[in-house]
Amino acid sequence: LHQFEYAGYYAAKEKGFYDKVGLDVIIKEMNYLRKDSVIDDVLSQKINFAISYSSIIERYLNGDDIIFVANFLKRSPLVLISQKNIKLPTDMIGKRFMGGKDALKNTSFNLMLSQFNISEKDFIDVPQSFSIDDFIQKKVDVTSIYPVSYINLTLPTISLLCSR
């Protein structure tokens, strides 16, 4: 998805910054619904560089031949929000979670869950729709969001479950 957080990459391309240093850059929109990872494209040499989540660390630790070039975000902007009745991570057990396949591999989420002896198998996985409406209409109990995307949205019935 094209999101504001990537605006700098588009601006740099438009201003010719990549061309000036001899880089032929093609910006590809991420497909969050694909079965494999963009890291698989790097490892198979379909592409040279990719942007990834903190879950890339797990791939590296498990032996993938990955070179980290830069870390731009020092704190993850991703948070979990839940319906008001879910106040603790243990309250998530058996609930409907919508966050995409990598959301729970996010380092901060994974750490939080491990402290409560919870794994992704403890949730009902709901395919990511990228719409806050599913949460508002209570089709899901917990979802991951970037708060900046919903800065003007008032949700009086939510709990902030995990922040960075």
DALIN-V929794 format. One record per helix or strand. SS is the DSSP state (~ for helix, > for strand). FROM is the first residue (numbers start at 0). LEN is the number of residues. Records with the same first field share a line. If there is no record, write none. Layout:
BEGIN
SS: FROM-LEN ; FROM-LEN
END
This chain:
BEGIN
~: 3-11 ; 16-4 ; 37-6 ; 55-6 ; 88-4 ; 102-3 ; 106-9 ; 119-3 ; 132-4 ; 146-4
>: 77-6 ; 95-3 ; 123-2 ; 141-5 ; 157-6
END
